[in-house]
């Protein structure tokens, strides 16, 4: 499994966690989970990366090269 695929799965898990409980209060202290729009941006980034890999992009280090 590629790094992009792993990160995409993590972003999707985080989005589900935020949707289940965006914020809560315990003993008059509020806790807010990650910002949903930031998570969606990250998810979209890694969806594009996974899509490039699926189309045959060649992974070189931390970059993906795609012939055009």
PDB file with SEQRES, HELIX, SHEET and CRYST1 records, atoms N, CA, C and O in Angstrom:
SEQRES   1 A   68  UNK UNK UNK UNK UNK UNK UNK UNK UNK UNK UNK UNK UNK          
SEQRES   2 A   68  UNK UNK UNK UNK UNK UNK UNK UNK UNK UNK UNK UNK UNK          
SEQRES   3 A   68  UNK UNK UNK UNK UNK UNK UNK UNK UNK UNK UNK UNK UNK          
SEQRES   4 A   68  UNK UNK UNK UNK UNK UNK UNK UNK UNK UNK UNK UNK UNK          
SEQRES   5 A   68  UNK UNK UNK UNK UNK UNK UNK UNK UNK UNK UNK UNK UNK          
SEQRES   6 A   68  UNK UNK UNK                                                  
HELIX    1 AA1 UNK A    3  UNK A   20  1                                  18    
HELIX    2 AA2 UNK A   36  UNK A   54  1                                  19    
SHEET    1 AA1 2 UNK A  23  UNK A  26  0                                        
SHEET    2 AA1 2 UNK A  29  UNK A  32 -1                                        
SHEET    1 AA2 2 UNK A  58  UNK A  60  0                                        
SHEET    2 AA2 2 UNK A  63  UNK A  65 -1                                        
CRYST1    1.000    1.000    1.000  90.00  90.00  90.00 P 1           1          
ATOM      1  N   UNK A   1       0.860  -1.182   0.000  1.00  0.00           N  
ATOM      2  CA  UNK A   1       0.000   0.000   0.000  1.00  0.00           C  
ATOM      3  C   UNK A   1       0.902   1.240   0.000  1.00  0.00           C  
ATOM      4  O   UNK A   1       1.872   1.307   0.755  1.00  0.00           O  
ATOM      5  N   UNK A   2       0.583   2.198  -0.834  1.00  0.00           N  
ATOM      6  CA  UNK A   2       1.397   3.408  -0.935  1.00  0.00           C  
ATOM      7  C   UNK A   2       1.135   4.342   0.248  1.00  0.00           C  
ATOM      8  O   UNK A   2       0.150   4.202   0.973  1.00  0.00           O  
ATOM      9  N   UNK A   3       2.030   5.275   0.413  1.00  0.00           N  
ATOM     10  CA  UNK A   3       1.878   6.281   1.469  1.00  0.00           C  
ATOM     11  C   UNK A   3       0.602   7.084   1.230  1.00  0.00           C  
ATOM     12  O   UNK A   3      -0.146   7.360   2.168  1.00  0.00           O  
ATOM     13  N   UNK A   4       0.353   7.458  -0.028  1.00  0.00           N  
ATOM     14  CA  UNK A   4      -0.846   8.240  -0.353  1.00  0.00           C  
ATOM     15  C   UNK A   4      -2.110   7.470   0.003  1.00  0.00           C  
ATOM     16  O   UNK A   4      -3.059   8.049   0.533  1.00  0.00           O  
ATOM     17  N   UNK A   5      -2.133   6.178  -0.280  1.00  0.00           N  
ATOM     18  CA  UNK A   5      -3.301   5.359   0.045  1.00  0.00           C  
ATOM     19  C   UNK A   5      -3.498   5.286   1.550  1.00  0.00           C  
ATOM     20  O   UNK A   5      -4.625   5.382   2.035  1.00  0.00           O  
ATOM     21  N   UNK A   6      -2.410   5.118   2.291  1.00  0.00           N  
ATOM     22  CA  UNK A   6      -2.486   5.068   3.753  1.00  0.00           C  
ATOM     23  C   UNK A   6      -2.984   6.387   4.320  1.00  0.00           C  
ATOM     24  O   UNK A   6      -3.851   6.407   5.195  1.00  0.00           O  
ATOM     25  N   UNK A   7      -2.430   7.503   3.815  1.00  0.00           N  
ATOM     26  CA  UNK A   7      -2.849   8.817   4.309  1.00  0.00           C  
ATOM     27  C   UNK A   7      -4.297   9.121   3.952  1.00  0.00           C  
ATOM     28  O   UNK A   7      -5.019   9.720   4.749  1.00  0.00           O  
ATOM     29  N   UNK A   8      -4.726   8.717   2.767  1.00  0.00           N  
ATOM     30  CA  UNK A   8      -6.122   8.908   2.383  1.00  0.00           C  
ATOM     31  C   UNK A   8      -7.040   8.198   3.370  1.00  0.00           C  
ATOM     32  O   UNK A   8      -8.042   8.768   3.803  1.00  0.00           O  
ATOM     33  N   UNK A   9      -6.709   6.967   3.725  1.00  0.00           N  
ATOM     34  CA  UNK A   9      -7.520   6.219   4.693  1.00  0.00           C  
ATOM     35  C   UNK A   9      -7.540   6.921   6.048  1.00  0.00           C  
ATOM     36  O   UNK A   9      -8.584   6.965   6.698  1.00  0.00           O  
ATOM     37  N   UNK A  10      -6.417   7.466   6.481  1.00  0.00           N  
ATOM     38  CA  UNK A  10      -6.348   8.186   7.763  1.00  0.00           C  
ATOM     39  C   UNK A  10      -7.212   9.445   7.731  1.00  0.00           C  
ATOM     40  O   UNK A  10      -7.914   9.746   8.697  1.00  0.00           O  
ATOM     41  N   UNK A  11      -7.158  10.184   6.608  1.00  0.00           N  
ATOM     42  CA  UNK A  11      -7.999  11.380   6.494  1.00  0.00           C  
ATOM     43  C   UNK A  11      -9.476  11.004   6.546  1.00  0.00           C  
ATOM     44  O   UNK A  11     -10.269  11.690   7.191  1.00  0.00           O  
ATOM     45  N   UNK A  12      -9.848   9.926   5.877  1.00  0.00           N  
ATOM     46  CA  UNK A  12     -11.251   9.507   5.894  1.00  0.00           C  
ATOM     47  C   UNK A  12     -11.684   9.089   7.297  1.00  0.00           C  
ATOM     48  O   UNK A  12     -12.808   9.382   7.703  1.00  0.00           O  
ATOM     49  N   UNK A  13     -10.810   8.407   8.048  1.00  0.00           N  
ATOM     50  CA  UNK A  13     -11.113   8.053   9.436  1.00  0.00           C  
ATOM     51  C   UNK A  13     -11.298   9.308  10.290  1.00  0.00           C  
ATOM     52  O   UNK A  13     -12.218   9.385  11.105  1.00  0.00           O  
ATOM     53  N   UNK A  14     -10.414  10.291  10.096  1.00  0.00           N  
ATOM     54  CA  UNK A  14     -10.492  11.531  10.865  1.00  0.00           C  
ATOM     55  C   UNK A  14     -11.771  12.294  10.562  1.00  0.00           C  
ATOM     56  O   UNK A  14     -12.390  12.855  11.466  1.00  0.00           O  
ATOM     57  N   UNK A  15     -12.169  12.317   9.296  1.00  0.00           N  
ATOM     58  CA  UNK A  15     -13.417  12.995   8.921  1.00  0.00           C  
ATOM     59  C   UNK A  15     -14.598  12.327   9.608  1.00  0.00           C  
ATOM     60  O   UNK A  15     -15.485  13.010  10.120  1.00  0.00           O  
ATOM     61  N   UNK A  16     -14.619  11.010   9.623  1.00  0.00           N  
ATOM     62  CA  UNK A  16     -15.704  10.303  10.310  1.00  0.00           C  
ATOM     63  C   UNK A  16     -15.716  10.623  11.793  1.00  0.00           C  
ATOM     64  O   UNK A  16     -16.785  10.800  12.377  1.00  0.00           O  
ATOM     65  N   UNK A  17     -14.546  10.702  12.415  1.00  0.00           N  
ATOM     66  CA  UNK A  17     -14.477  11.028  13.843  1.00  0.00           C  
ATOM     67  C   UNK A  17     -15.019  12.422  14.116  1.00  0.00           C  
ATOM     68  O   UNK A  17     -15.735  12.634  15.094  1.00  0.00           O  
ATOM     69  N   UNK A  18     -14.675  13.379  13.246  1.00  0.00           N  
ATOM     70  CA  UNK A  18     -15.169  14.746  13.405  1.00  0.00           C  
ATOM     71  C   UNK A  18     -16.677  14.784  13.212  1.00  0.00           C  
ATOM     72  O   UNK A  18     -17.378  15.479  13.948  1.00  0.00           O  
ATOM     73  N   UNK A  19     -17.181  14.049  12.236  1.00  0.00           N  
ATOM     74  CA  UNK A  19     -18.627  14.043  11.996  1.00  0.00           C  
ATOM     75  C   UNK A  19     -19.376  13.408  13.166  1.00  0.00           C  
ATOM     76  O   UNK A  19     -20.500  13.811  13.469  1.00  0.00           O  
ATOM     77  N   UNK A  20     -18.771  12.427  13.822  1.00  0.00           N  
ATOM     78  CA  UNK A  20     -19.414  11.785  14.964  1.00  0.00           C  
ATOM     79  C   UNK A  20     -19.441  12.688  16.190  1.00  0.00           C  
ATOM     80  O   UNK A  20     -20.416  12.678  16.942  1.00  0.00           O  
ATOM     81  N   UNK A  21     -18.395  13.461  16.401  1.00  0.00           N  
ATOM     82  CA  UNK A  21     -18.316  14.309  17.596  1.00  0.00           C  
ATOM     83  C   UNK A  21     -17.360  15.466  17.336  1.00  0.00           C  
ATOM     84  O   UNK A  21     -16.180  15.390  17.677  1.00  0.00           O  
ATOM     85  N   UNK A  22     -17.861  16.523  16.739  1.00  0.00           N  
ATOM     86  CA  UNK A  22     -17.022  17.667  16.394  1.00  0.00           C  
ATOM     87  C   UNK A  22     -16.408  18.311  17.635  1.00  0.00           C  
ATOM     88  O   UNK A  22     -15.232  18.675  17.633  1.00  0.00           O  
ATOM     89  N   UNK A  23     -17.201  18.450  18.689  1.00  0.00           N  
ATOM     90  CA  UNK A  23     -16.682  19.044  19.918  1.00  0.00           C  
ATOM     91  C   UNK A  23     -17.476  18.523  21.101  1.00  0.00           C  
ATOM     92  O   UNK A  23     -18.605  18.052  20.962  1.00  0.00           O  
ATOM     93  N   UNK A  24     -16.867  18.618  22.247  1.00  0.00           N  
ATOM     94  CA  UNK A  24     -17.545  18.181  23.466  1.00  0.00           C  
ATOM     95  C   UNK A  24     -16.966  18.933  24.652  1.00  0.00           C  
ATOM     96  O   UNK A  24     -15.895  19.533  24.561  1.00  0.00           O  
ATOM     97  N   UNK A  25     -17.688  18.894  25.764  1.00  0.00           N  
ATOM     98  CA  UNK A  25     -17.281  19.592  26.977  1.00  0.00           C  
ATOM     99  C   UNK A  25     -17.269  18.619  28.146  1.00  0.00           C  
ATOM    100  O   UNK A  25     -18.211  17.855  28.353  1.00  0.00           O  
ATOM    101  N   UNK A  26     -16.176  18.667  28.905  1.00  0.00           N  
ATOM    102  CA  UNK A  26     -16.044  17.863  30.116  1.00  0.00           C  
ATOM    103  C   UNK A  26     -15.546  18.793  31.220  1.00  0.00           C  
ATOM    104  O   UNK A  26     -14.528  19.466  31.064  1.00  0.00           O  
ATOM    105  N   UNK A  27     -16.274  18.822  32.332  1.00  0.00           N  
ATOM    106  CA  UNK A  27     -15.885  19.683  33.466  1.00  0.00           C  
ATOM    107  C   UNK A  27     -15.607  21.119  33.034  1.00  0.00           C  
ATOM    108  O   UNK A  27     -14.581  21.693  33.397  1.00  0.00           O  
ATOM    109  N   UNK A  28     -16.507  21.686  32.272  1.00  0.00           N  
ATOM    110  CA  UNK A  28     -16.419  23.071  31.795  1.00  0.00           C  
ATOM    111  C   UNK A  28     -15.231  23.335  30.879  1.00  0.00           C  
ATOM    112  O   UNK A  28     -14.864  24.491  30.671  1.00  0.00           O  
ATOM    113  N   UNK A  29     -14.627  22.295  30.333  1.00  0.00           N  
ATOM    114  CA  UNK A  29     -13.547  22.466  29.361  1.00  0.00           C  
ATOM    115  C   UNK A  29     -14.021  21.940  28.019  1.00  0.00           C  
ATOM    116  O   UNK A  29     -14.517  20.819  27.916  1.00  0.00           O  
ATOM    117  N   UNK A  30     -13.863  22.758  26.997  1.00  0.00           N  
ATOM    118  CA  UNK A  30     -14.301  22.369  25.659  1.00  0.00           C  
ATOM    119  C   UNK A  30     -13.136  21.827  24.845  1.00  0.00           C  
ATOM    120  O   UNK A  30     -12.017  22.335  24.911  1.00  0.00           O  
ATOM    121  N   UNK A  31     -13.424  20.799  24.089  1.00  0.00           N  
ATOM    122  CA  UNK A  31     -12.442  20.213  23.184  1.00  0.00           C  
ATOM    123  C   UNK A  31     -13.064  20.191  21.799  1.00  0.00           C  
ATOM    124  O   UNK A  31     -14.187  19.718  21.626  1.00  0.00           O  
ATOM    125  N   UNK A  32     -12.341  20.700  20.817  1.00  0.00           N  
ATOM    126  CA  UNK A  32     -12.813  20.687  19.436  1.00  0.00           C  
ATOM    127  C   UNK A  32     -11.840  19.863  18.609  1.00  0.00           C  
ATOM    128  O   UNK A  32     -10.628  20.062  18.680  1.00  0.00           O  
ATOM    129  N   UNK A  33     -12.374  18.945  17.832  1.00  0.00           N  
ATOM    130  CA  UNK A  33     -11.545  18.110  16.969  1.00  0.00           C  
ATOM    131  C   UNK A  33     -11.064  18.919  15.776  1.00  0.00           C  
ATOM    132  O   UNK A  33     -11.405  20.094  15.640  1.00  0.00           O  
ATOM    133  N   UNK A  34     -10.286  18.306  14.927  1.00  0.00           N  
ATOM    134  CA  UNK A  34      -9.728  18.987  13.752  1.00  0.00           C  
ATOM    135  C   UNK A  34     -10.816  19.644  12.928  1.00  0.00           C  
ATOM    136  O   UNK A  34     -11.969  19.215  12.931  1.00  0.00           O  
ATOM    137  N   UNK A  35     -10.430  20.685  12.228  1.00  0.00           N  
ATOM    138  CA  UNK A  35     -11.344  21.423  11.369  1.00  0.00           C  
ATOM    139  C   UNK A  35     -11.743  20.554  10.175  1.00  0.00           C  
ATOM    140  O   UNK A  35     -10.884  20.054   9.449  1.00  0.00           O  
ATOM    141  N   UNK A  36     -13.027  20.383   9.982  1.00  0.00           N  
ATOM    142  CA  UNK A  36     -13.536  19.514   8.924  1.00  0.00           C  
ATOM    143  C   UNK A  36     -13.070  19.954   7.536  1.00  0.00           C  
ATOM    144  O   UNK A  36     -12.716  19.111   6.712  1.00  0.00           O  
ATOM    145  N   UNK A  37     -13.064  21.246   7.270  1.00  0.00           N  
ATOM    146  CA  UNK A  37     -12.665  21.704   5.928  1.00  0.00           C  
ATOM    147  C   UNK A  37     -11.177  21.412   5.671  1.00  0.00           C  
ATOM    148  O   UNK A  37     -10.802  21.095   4.542  1.00  0.00           O  
ATOM    149  N   UNK A  38     -10.334  21.514   6.698  1.00  0.00           N  
ATOM    150  CA  UNK A  38      -8.920  21.163   6.523  1.00  0.00           C  
ATOM    151  C   UNK A  38      -8.763  19.676   6.233  1.00  0.00           C  
ATOM    152  O   UNK A  38      -7.951  19.284   5.395  1.00  0.00           O  
ATOM    153  N   UNK A  39      -9.538  18.856   6.923  1.00  0.00           N  
ATOM    154  CA  UNK A  39      -9.484  17.417   6.681  1.00  0.00           C  
ATOM    155  C   UNK A  39      -9.952  17.078   5.265  1.00  0.00           C  
ATOM    156  O   UNK A  39      -9.371  16.224   4.596  1.00  0.00           O  
ATOM    157  N   UNK A  40     -11.003  17.755   4.822  1.00  0.00           N  
ATOM    158  CA  UNK A  40     -11.508  17.503   3.468  1.00  0.00           C  
ATOM    159  C   UNK A  40     -10.477  17.897   2.417  1.00  0.00           C  
ATOM    160  O   UNK A  40     -10.338  17.210   1.405  1.00  0.00           O  
ATOM    161  N   UNK A  41      -9.753  18.989   2.640  1.00  0.00           N  
ATOM    162  CA  UNK A  41      -8.697  19.409   1.704  1.00  0.00           C  
ATOM    163  C   UNK A  41      -7.595  18.361   1.644  1.00  0.00           C  
ATOM    164  O   UNK A  41      -7.115  18.022   0.563  1.00  0.00           O  
ATOM    165  N   UNK A  42      -7.193  17.849   2.801  1.00  0.00           N  
ATOM    166  CA  UNK A  42      -6.172  16.811   2.834  1.00  0.00           C  
ATOM    167  C   UNK A  42      -6.633  15.536   2.161  1.00  0.00           C  
ATOM    168  O   UNK A  42      -5.879  14.904   1.420  1.00  0.00           O  
ATOM    169  N   UNK A  43      -7.884  15.157   2.425  1.00  0.00           N  
ATOM    170  CA  UNK A  43      -8.448  13.966   1.792  1.00  0.00           C  
ATOM    171  C   UNK A  43      -8.448  14.117   0.281  1.00  0.00           C  
ATOM    172  O   UNK A  43      -8.067  13.194  -0.438  1.00  0.00           O  
ATOM    173  N   UNK A  44      -8.874  15.276  -0.202  1.00  0.00           N  
ATOM    174  CA  UNK A  44      -8.931  15.513  -1.647  1.00  0.00           C  
ATOM    175  C   UNK A  44      -7.536  15.464  -2.274  1.00  0.00           C  
ATOM    176  O   UNK A  44      -7.367  14.959  -3.384  1.00  0.00           O  
ATOM    177  N   UNK A  45      -6.546  15.988  -1.563  1.00  0.00           N  
ATOM    178  CA  UNK A  45      -5.170  15.945  -2.047  1.00  0.00           C  
ATOM    179  C   UNK A  45      -4.728  14.499  -2.234  1.00  0.00           C  
ATOM    180  O   UNK A  45      -4.157  14.155  -3.269  1.00  0.00           O  
ATOM    181  N   UNK A  46      -4.985  13.655  -1.249  1.00  0.00           N  
ATOM    182  CA  UNK A  46      -4.523  12.274  -1.343  1.00  0.00           C  
ATOM    183  C   UNK A  46      -5.396  11.429  -2.260  1.00  0.00           C  
ATOM    184  O   UNK A  46      -4.939  10.410  -2.776  1.00  0.00           O  
ATOM    185  N   UNK A  47      -6.635  11.832  -2.471  1.00  0.00           N  
ATOM    186  CA  UNK A  47      -7.448  11.155  -3.487  1.00  0.00           C  
ATOM    187  C   UNK A  47      -6.831  11.371  -4.870  1.00  0.00           C  
ATOM    188  O   UNK A  47      -6.753  10.446  -5.678  1.00  0.00           O  
ATOM    189  N   UNK A  48      -6.397  12.600  -5.128  1.00  0.00           N  
ATOM    190  CA  UNK A  48      -5.752  12.896  -6.412  1.00  0.00           C  
ATOM    191  C   UNK A  48      -4.453  12.096  -6.548  1.00  0.00           C  
ATOM    192  O   UNK A  48      -4.160  11.560  -7.617  1.00  0.00           O  
ATOM    193  N   UNK A  49      -3.684  12.018  -5.471  1.00  0.00           N  
ATOM    194  CA  UNK A  49      -2.420  11.284  -5.509  1.00  0.00           C  
ATOM    195  C   UNK A  49      -2.655   9.794  -5.772  1.00  0.00           C  
ATOM    196  O   UNK A  49      -1.953   9.188  -6.582  1.00  0.00           O  
ATOM    197  N   UNK A  50      -3.635   9.206  -5.094  1.00  0.00           N  
ATOM    198  CA  UNK A  50      -3.953   7.791  -5.294  1.00  0.00           C  
ATOM    199  C   UNK A  50      -4.445   7.571  -6.717  1.00  0.00           C  
ATOM    200  O   UNK A  50      -4.122   6.557  -7.336  1.00  0.00           O  
ATOM    201  N   UNK A  51      -5.221   8.509  -7.239  1.00  0.00           N  
ATOM    202  CA  UNK A  51      -5.717   8.404  -8.608  1.00  0.00           C  
ATOM    203  C   UNK A  51      -4.555   8.422  -9.607  1.00  0.00           C  
ATOM    204  O   UNK A  51      -4.552   7.653 -10.568  1.00  0.00           O  
ATOM    205  N   UNK A  52      -3.570   9.301  -9.382  1.00  0.00           N  
ATOM    206  CA  UNK A  52      -2.386   9.352 -10.248  1.00  0.00           C  
ATOM    207  C   UNK A  52      -1.653   8.021 -10.221  1.00  0.00           C  
ATOM    208  O   UNK A  52      -1.239   7.505 -11.259  1.00  0.00           O  
ATOM    209  N   UNK A  53      -1.495   7.471  -9.019  1.00  0.00           N  
ATOM    210  CA  UNK A  53      -0.804   6.189  -8.889  1.00  0.00           C  
ATOM    211  C   UNK A  53      -1.564   5.092  -9.630  1.00  0.00           C  
ATOM    212  O   UNK A  53      -0.955   4.232 -10.266  1.00  0.00           O  
ATOM    213  N   UNK A  54      -2.886   5.121  -9.549  1.00  0.00           N  
ATOM    214  CA  UNK A  54      -3.711   4.101 -10.202  1.00  0.00           C  
ATOM    215  C   UNK A  54      -3.621   4.200 -11.723  1.00  0.00           C  
ATOM    216  O   UNK A  54      -3.772   3.200 -12.425  1.00  0.00           O  
ATOM    217  N   UNK A  55      -3.371   5.421 -12.235  1.00  0.00           N  
ATOM    218  CA  UNK A  55      -3.236   5.611 -13.687  1.00  0.00           C  
ATOM    219  C   UNK A  55      -1.853   5.248 -14.182  1.00  0.00           C  
ATOM    220  O   UNK A  55      -1.577   5.367 -15.375  1.00  0.00           O  
ATOM    221  N   UNK A  56      -0.980   4.809 -13.296  1.00  0.00           N  
ATOM    222  CA  UNK A  56       0.330   4.366 -13.727  1.00  0.00           C  
ATOM    223  C   UNK A  56       1.452   5.327 -13.443  1.00  0.00           C  
ATOM    224  O   UNK A  56       2.533   5.204 -14.018  1.00  0.00           O  
ATOM    225  N   UNK A  57       1.217   6.283 -12.565  1.00  0.00           N  
ATOM    226  CA  UNK A  57       2.293   7.181 -12.189  1.00  0.00           C  
ATOM    227  C   UNK A  57       3.410   6.392 -11.531  1.00  0.00           C  
ATOM    228  O   UNK A  57       3.153   5.436 -10.799  1.00  0.00           O  
ATOM    229  N   UNK A  58       4.624   6.782 -11.783  1.00  0.00           N  
ATOM    230  CA  UNK A  58       5.770   6.092 -11.221  1.00  0.00           C  
ATOM    231  C   UNK A  58       6.213   6.842  -9.967  1.00  0.00           C  
ATOM    232  O   UNK A  58       6.450   8.049 -10.018  1.00  0.00           O  
ATOM    233  N   UNK A  59       6.326   6.139  -8.851  1.00  0.00           N  
ATOM    234  CA  UNK A  59       6.700   6.770  -7.608  1.00  0.00           C  
ATOM    235  C   UNK A  59       8.221   6.868  -7.534  1.00  0.00           C  
ATOM    236  O   UNK A  59       8.935   5.878  -7.693  1.00  0.00           O  
ATOM    237  N   UNK A  60       8.699   8.098  -7.287  1.00  0.00           N  
ATOM    238  CA  UNK A  60      10.121   8.340  -7.159  1.00  0.00           C  
ATOM    239  C   UNK A  60      10.317   9.109  -5.862  1.00  0.00           C  
ATOM    240  O   UNK A  60      10.034  10.306  -5.802  1.00  0.00           O  
ATOM    241  N   UNK A  61      10.796   8.439  -4.831  1.00  0.00           N  
ATOM    242  CA  UNK A  61      10.948   9.090  -3.530  1.00  0.00           C  
ATOM    243  C   UNK A  61       9.591   9.524  -3.026  1.00  0.00           C  
ATOM    244  O   UNK A  61       8.666   8.719  -2.921  1.00  0.00           O  
ATOM    245  N   UNK A  62       9.480  10.805  -2.715  1.00  0.00           N  
ATOM    246  CA  UNK A  62       8.226  11.340  -2.196  1.00  0.00           C  
ATOM    247  C   UNK A  62       7.357  11.931  -3.305  1.00  0.00           C  
ATOM    248  O   UNK A  62       6.315  12.525  -3.028  1.00  0.00           O  
ATOM    249  N   UNK A  63       7.780  11.769  -4.551  1.00  0.00           N  
ATOM    250  CA  UNK A  63       7.057  12.353  -5.673  1.00  0.00           C  
ATOM    251  C   UNK A  63       6.497  11.267  -6.586  1.00  0.00           C  
ATOM    252  O   UNK A  63       7.004  10.146  -6.621  1.00  0.00           O  
ATOM    253  N   UNK A  64       5.462  11.610  -7.312  1.00  0.00           N  
ATOM    254  CA  UNK A  64       4.909  10.705  -8.307  1.00  0.00           C  
ATOM    255  C   UNK A  64       5.074  11.340  -9.672  1.00  0.00           C  
ATOM    256  O   UNK A  64       4.623  12.463  -9.899  1.00  0.00           O  
ATOM    257  N   UNK A  65       5.720  10.626 -10.583  1.00  0.00           N  
ATOM    258  CA  UNK A  65       5.925  11.123 -11.955  1.00  0.00           C  
ATOM    259  C   UNK A  65       4.900  10.474 -12.864  1.00  0.00           C  
ATOM    260  O   UNK A  65       4.693   9.262 -12.805  1.00  0.00           O  
ATOM    261  N   UNK A  66       4.266  11.259 -13.692  1.00  0.00           N  
ATOM    262  CA  UNK A  66       3.290  10.745 -14.644  1.00  0.00           C  
ATOM    263  C   UNK A  66       3.675  11.235 -16.027  1.00  0.00           C  
ATOM    264  O   UNK A  66       3.846  12.435 -16.241  1.00  0.00           O  
ATOM    265  N   UNK A  67       3.813  10.310 -16.964  1.00  0.00           N  
ATOM    266  CA  UNK A  67       4.131  10.692 -18.335  1.00  0.00           C  
ATOM    267  C   UNK A  67       2.973  11.451 -18.934  1.00  0.00           C  
ATOM    268  O   UNK A  67       1.819  11.066 -18.748  1.00  0.00           O  
ATOM    269  N   UNK A  68       3.257  12.527 -19.654  1.00  0.00           N  
ATOM    270  CA  UNK A  68       2.191  13.300 -20.299  1.00  0.00           C  
ATOM    271  C   UNK A  68       2.374  13.271 -21.774  1.00  0.00           C  
ATOM    272  O   UNK A  68       1.581  13.863 -22.507  1.00  0.00           O  
TER     273      UNK A  68                                                      
END                                                                             
